[in-house]
């Protein structure tokens, strides 16, 4: 099973975490799932939207995602002259979600 993780820092938009070694290649997934038509339940993936505090380490909560598929992918335009990490925006569907909040 492949897992993808989005990270959200208080108030920002979700982005795929580029540093995780278990991140699947999203372009390969899009081609396999959408173009080649290999999109059965066995090809759907689980994931999570993770909310982090400003220290980028403390998890404030997460939304676990189950049975997700991909139907679009496009690069996010970076500001001219910036040296930011290249990001992509993925269009996904999700069949089920579960809210998980850490115990205080």
C-alpha positions as CSV (number, residue, x, y, z in Angstrom):
1,X,0.0,0.0,0.0
2,X,1.3,3.5,-0.9
3,X,0.5,6.3,1.5
4,X,0.7,10.0,0.7
5,X,0.9,12.8,3.3
6,X,-0.2,16.4,3.1
7,X,1.2,18.8,5.6
8,X,-0.7,22.0,6.7
9,X,1.0,24.6,8.7
10,X,-1.5,26.7,10.6
11,X,-3.5,28.7,8.0
12,X,-1.6,27.5,4.9
13,X,-2.9,25.4,2.0
14,X,-2.2,21.6,2.0
15,X,0.9,20.5,0.1
16,X,2.4,17.0,-0.5
17,X,5.4,16.4,1.7
18,X,8.3,16.2,-0.7
19,X,10.8,14.9,2.0
20,X,9.1,11.6,2.8
21,X,10.8,8.6,1.3
22,X,7.5,6.7,1.0
23,X,6.0,9.2,-1.3
24,X,4.9,7.6,-4.6
25,X,5.6,9.3,-7.9
26,X,2.3,11.1,-8.5
27,X,2.9,11.4,-12.3
28,X,3.3,7.6,-12.5
29,X,0.2,7.1,-10.4
30,X,-1.8,9.5,-12.6
31,X,-0.6,7.7,-15.8
32,X,-1.4,4.3,-14.4
33,X,-4.7,5.2,-12.8
34,X,-6.2,7.6,-15.3
35,X,-4.5,7.1,-18.7
36,X,-3.9,3.3,-18.6
37,X,-7.2,2.7,-16.8
38,X,-5.8,0.6,-14.0
39,X,-8.1,2.3,-11.4
40,X,-9.7,-0.5,-9.4
41,X,-10.0,-0.5,-5.7
42,X,-6.6,-2.2,-5.4
43,X,-5.0,0.9,-7.1
44,X,-6.6,3.4,-4.7
45,X,-4.4,4.7,-1.9
46,X,-4.8,5.8,1.7
47,X,-3.3,9.0,3.0
48,X,-3.6,11.8,5.6
49,X,-3.9,15.6,5.8
50,X,-1.6,16.4,8.7
51,X,-2.0,19.8,10.6
52,X,1.3,20.9,12.1
53,X,2.2,23.7,14.6
54,X,4.5,26.5,13.5
55,X,7.6,24.4,14.6
56,X,6.7,22.0,11.7
57,X,7.1,19.0,14.2
58,X,4.2,19.1,16.6
59,X,1.1,17.4,15.1
60,X,-2.1,19.3,16.0
61,X,-4.4,16.8,14.3
62,X,-4.9,14.8,11.1
63,X,-7.6,13.7,8.7
64,X,-7.0,10.1,7.6
65,X,-8.1,9.5,4.0
66,X,-9.2,6.1,2.7
67,X,-9.6,4.8,-0.9
68,X,-8.3,7.8,-2.7
69,X,-7.8,8.1,-6.5
70,X,-6.2,10.7,-8.7
71,X,-7.8,12.4,-11.7
72,X,-5.6,15.5,-12.3
73,X,-2.1,16.9,-11.6
74,X,-0.5,20.2,-12.4
75,X,2.6,22.1,-11.3
76,X,2.1,25.0,-8.9
77,X,3.6,28.2,-10.3
78,X,6.4,29.5,-8.1
79,X,7.1,33.2,-7.8
80,X,9.7,34.5,-10.2
81,X,13.2,34.4,-8.8
82,X,12.2,32.2,-5.8
83,X,14.2,29.2,-4.9
84,X,11.3,27.3,-3.3
85,X,10.6,23.6,-3.6
86,X,8.7,22.7,-6.8
87,X,5.2,21.6,-5.9
88,X,2.3,20.0,-7.7
89,X,-1.5,20.3,-7.1
90,X,-3.3,17.0,-7.3
91,X,-7.0,16.5,-7.9
92,X,-8.0,13.5,-5.8
93,X,-11.2,11.9,-4.7
94,X,-11.6,10.2,-1.3
95,X,-14.3,7.6,-0.3
96,X,-13.9,8.0,3.5
97,X,-12.3,10.3,6.0
98,X,-11.6,10.0,9.7
99,X,-10.6,12.9,12.0
100,X,-7.9,12.1,14.5
101,X,-6.9,14.6,17.3
102,X,-4.1,13.9,19.7
103,X,-5.0,13.4,23.3
104,X,-3.9,16.4,25.5
